[in-house]
Amino acid sequence: MIIAVANQKGGVGKTTTAINLATALAAAGNSILVVDADPQGNASTGFGLDRRTRQASTYEVLLGQIAAEEAVRHTRIPGLDVMPSTPSLSGAEIELVDLERRSHRLEVALATLQPRDHIIIDCPPSLGLITLNALTAADAVLVPMQCEFFALEGLSQLLGTIERVRSSLNPRLQLLGIVLTMVDKRNRLTEHVAEDVRAVMGNKVFTTTIPRNVRLSEAPSHGLPALLYDSRCAGSEAYVALAREFLQRTSPPVPTLAEAPTNV
């Protein structure tokens, strides 16, 4: 399954969610590829990939200069690979404009990869051509959302974009869910925003929430996911719980007795 982690608003925990959800899923025995589609390359850094060694990246893959598998790098986490990003990717927004099937470049590239249980795309904080490529390639969208007032306005815009992509480019695209991030239970505003989002979006909001946590912020500077940096911190435990809920939502349902095949 291909999951785009997207929100056009920056600073909401997209990359932190992509890194630590991927790590928790790999720890549970899944084969995972993280596609760093953000020119800032923070997901690549968060897995300890030195910028000086990222000669093959998402940029070259999108422009068709190399095969997708050539850009895949192994990490220290068994079963978890990364397609890194470089600042060159920022130029792709312009360079893609004149290319054939410009919105489907990532979809075509990922189709050539060796199968994984899940591919997680860390999108840039915008709704430009790179994010459009991610949404066209994805089966579902995971939306990290900070519990603040302006996040509600951004959510409406993103949901509109998802609907337009589904109707014109990718009919299989679904909203997997919204993850509330940077939750501070001492803050009344956090509580109100969370209530408002759940009232509108219902079960599309994950039960698991991600707290504000210093260890989550510290981990990338050490080139480690928080789950490796401090597996017992509140942030790591939250992402393990999120991975469990993710697997429940993405696993095929077990057939009931009435649905079970009878010709056996």
C-alpha positions in Angstrom: 0.0 0.0 0.0 1.3 3.5 -0.9 0.6 6.2 1.7 1.1 9.9 1.1 1.8 11.8 4.4 0.5 15.2 3.4 -0.5 18.6 4.7 0.2 21.9 2.9 0.8 23.5 6.2 4.4 23.3 7.5 5.5 22.4 11.0 2.7 19.9 11.7 4.8 16.8 12.2 4.6 15.3 8.7 8.3 14.2 8.5 8.3 13.1 12.2 5.2 11.0 11.5 6.6 9.5 8.3 9.9 8.5 10.0 8.6 7.0 13.2 5.5 5.3 11.7 7.8 3.7 9.1 10.2 2.6 11.9 7.4 1.1 14.0 5.9 -0.7 11.0 9.3 -2.1 10.1 9.9 -3.2 13.7 6.6 -5.1 13.4 8.0 -7.1 10.5 6.8 -5.1 7.5 9.0 -4.2 4.5 8.9 -0.4 4.2 10.1 2.2 1.8 10.1 5.8 2.7 10.1 8.2 -0.3 11.5 11.6 0.7 9.6 13.9 -1.6 10.4 17.1 0.3 13.3 19.2 -1.1 14.4 19.9 2.5 15.4 16.2 2.8 14.6 16.0 6.5 13.3 12.4 6.3 16.6 11.4 4.8 18.5 13.2 7.5 16.3 11.6 10.1 17.4 8.2 9.0 21.0 9.2 9.2 21.7 9.5 5.4 24.5 12.0 4.9 23.7 14.8 2.4 27.0 14.3 0.7 26.1 10.7 -0.3 22.7 11.3 -1.9 23.9 11.4 -5.5 20.8 9.3 -6.6 17.6 10.8 -5.3 13.9 11.4 -5.8 14.7 14.3 -8.1 16.5 12.1 -10.7 13.7 9.5 -10.4 10.9 12.1 -11.0 12.7 13.4 -14.1 13.3 9.9 -15.4 17.1 10.2 -15.3 17.5 6.9 -13.3 15.3 3.9 -12.4 13.6 4.2 -9.0 15.5 1.2 -7.5 18.8 2.9 -8.2 17.9 5.7 -5.7 16.8 3.3 -2.9 19.2 3.2 0.1 19.2 0.8 3.0 19.0 2.0 6.6 20.2 0.5 9.8 16.7 -0.6 10.4 16.0 -4.1 9.0 13.3 -4.0 6.4 13.3 -0.2 6.0 14.7 1.5 2.9 14.7 5.2 1.9 14.6 7.0 -1.4 16.4 10.2 -0.3 15.9 13.8 -1.3 18.2 16.7 -2.1 17.6 20.4 -2.6 17.6 19.9 -6.3 14.1 18.6 -5.9 12.9 22.1 -5.5 13.6 22.7 -9.2 11.4 19.8 -10.2 8.3 21.9 -9.7 9.4 23.9 -12.8 11.0 21.1 -14.7 8.0 18.8 -14.5 5.7 21.3 -16.1 6.7 20.5 -19.7 7.1 16.8 -19.3 4.6 14.2 -20.6 2.1 12.9 -17.9 3.7 15.2 -15.4 1.4 14.3 -12.6 2.0 10.5 -13.0 5.8 10.5 -12.9 6.2 9.1 -9.4 3.4 6.6 -9.9 5.1 5.1 -12.9 8.5 5.1 -11.2 7.2 3.4 -8.0 5.5 0.7 -10.1 8.9 -0.6 -11.2 10.1 -1.2 -7.6 10.4 -4.5 -5.8 7.2 -5.0 -3.8 7.1 -3.7 -0.3 4.3 -4.0 2.3 4.0 -0.3 2.5 5.6 2.8 0.7 5.3 6.0 2.7 5.8 9.3 0.8 6.8 12.3 2.9 5.3 15.2 1.0 6.5 18.8 1.0 4.4 21.5 2.7 2.7 22.6 -0.4 0.1 21.5 -2.9 2.3 21.8 -5.9 3.4 19.3 -8.6 5.5 17.2 -6.3 2.6 16.7 -3.8 0.3 16.1 -6.8 2.6 13.3 -8.0 2.5 11.8 -4.5 -1.3 11.9 -4.4 -1.6 10.4 -7.9 0.8 7.5 -6.9 -0.8 6.9 -3.5 -3.6 4.5 -2.4 -4.4 6.7 0.6 -3.5 9.9 2.4 -2.4 10.2 6.0 -2.8 13.8 7.3 -0.8 14.9 10.4 -2.6 17.9 11.9 -1.4 20.2 14.7 -4.1 21.0 17.2 -4.5 24.7 16.5 -7.2 26.9 14.9 -5.6 27.7 11.6 -5.0 23.9 11.0 -8.8 23.5 10.5 -8.7 25.9 7.5 -5.8 24.1 6.0 -7.6 20.8 6.4 -10.5 22.0 4.3 -8.2 23.0 1.5 -6.3 19.7 1.5 -9.6 17.6 1.5 -10.7 19.6 -1.5 -7.4 18.8 -3.3 -7.8 15.1 -2.4 -11.3 15.1 -3.9 -10.1 16.8 -7.1 -7.2 14.3 -7.5 -9.6 11.4 -6.9 -12.0 12.6 -9.6 -9.5 13.5 -12.3 -6.2 11.6 -11.7 -6.5 8.8 -9.2 -9.9 7.3 -8.5 -8.5 4.8 -5.9 -7.2 7.6 -3.6 -8.8 7.5 -0.1 -8.3 9.5 3.1 -6.8 7.0 5.5 -7.1 9.3 8.4 -6.0 12.4 10.3 -3.4 12.1 13.1 -3.5 14.8 15.7 0.1 15.9 16.5 1.9 18.1 19.0 -1.0 17.5 21.5 -0.6 19.3 24.8 -3.3 18.2 27.1 -2.7 21.1 29.4 -3.8 23.5 26.7 -7.6 24.0 26.4 -7.3 25.1 22.8 -5.8 21.7 21.9 -8.8 20.0 23.5 -11.3 22.2 21.6 -9.6 21.8 18.2 -9.5 18.0 18.7 -13.2 17.9 19.6 -14.1 20.0 16.5 -12.1 17.8 14.2 -13.6 14.6 15.6 -17.1 16.1 15.4 -16.6 16.9 11.7 -14.4 13.9 10.5 -15.7 11.2 12.9 -13.8 7.9 12.7 -11.4 9.4 10.0 -9.5 10.8 13.0 -7.1 8.3 14.5 -7.7 7.5 18.2 -4.0 7.7 18.8 -2.6 11.2 19.3 1.0 12.3 19.2 2.1 14.5 22.2 4.5 17.3 22.3 7.7 15.6 23.2 11.3 16.9 23.5 12.8 13.5 22.5 10.9 13.5 19.2 12.6 16.9 18.4 16.0 15.7 19.5 16.2 12.5 17.6 16.7 13.8 14.0 19.9 15.7 15.1 21.3 12.3 15.9 20.2 10.8 12.6 17.9 8.4 14.4 14.1 7.8 14.5 12.8 8.6 18.0 12.0 4.9 18.4 15.8 4.1 18.3 16.9 7.3 20.1 14.6 6.7 23.1 12.1 3.9 22.7 10.5 4.6 26.1 9.7 8.3 25.6 6.0 9.3 25.3 6.5 10.2 21.6 7.9 6.8 20.7 5.2 5.0 22.6 2.6 7.1 20.7 4.0 6.1 17.3 4.0 2.4 18.2 0.3 2.8 19.1 -0.3 4.7 15.9 1.4 1.8 13.9 -0.9 -0.7 15.5 -4.0 1.4 14.6 -2.6 1.9 11.1 -2.3 -1.8 10.6 -5.8 -2.3 11.8 -7.1 0.2 9.3 -5.1 -1.1 6.4 -5.4 -4.8 6.9 -8.1 -6.6 4.9 -11.1 -7.5 7.0 -11.5 -11.0 8.2 -14.6 -12.5 6.5 -17.6 -13.3 8.7 -19.2 -16.8 8.5 -21.8 -15.5 6.1 -19.0 -14.1 3.8 -16.8 -17.2 4.0 -16.5 -19.2 0.7 -18.7 -22.3 0.7 -17.1 -24.2 -2.1 -14.3 -25.8 0.0 
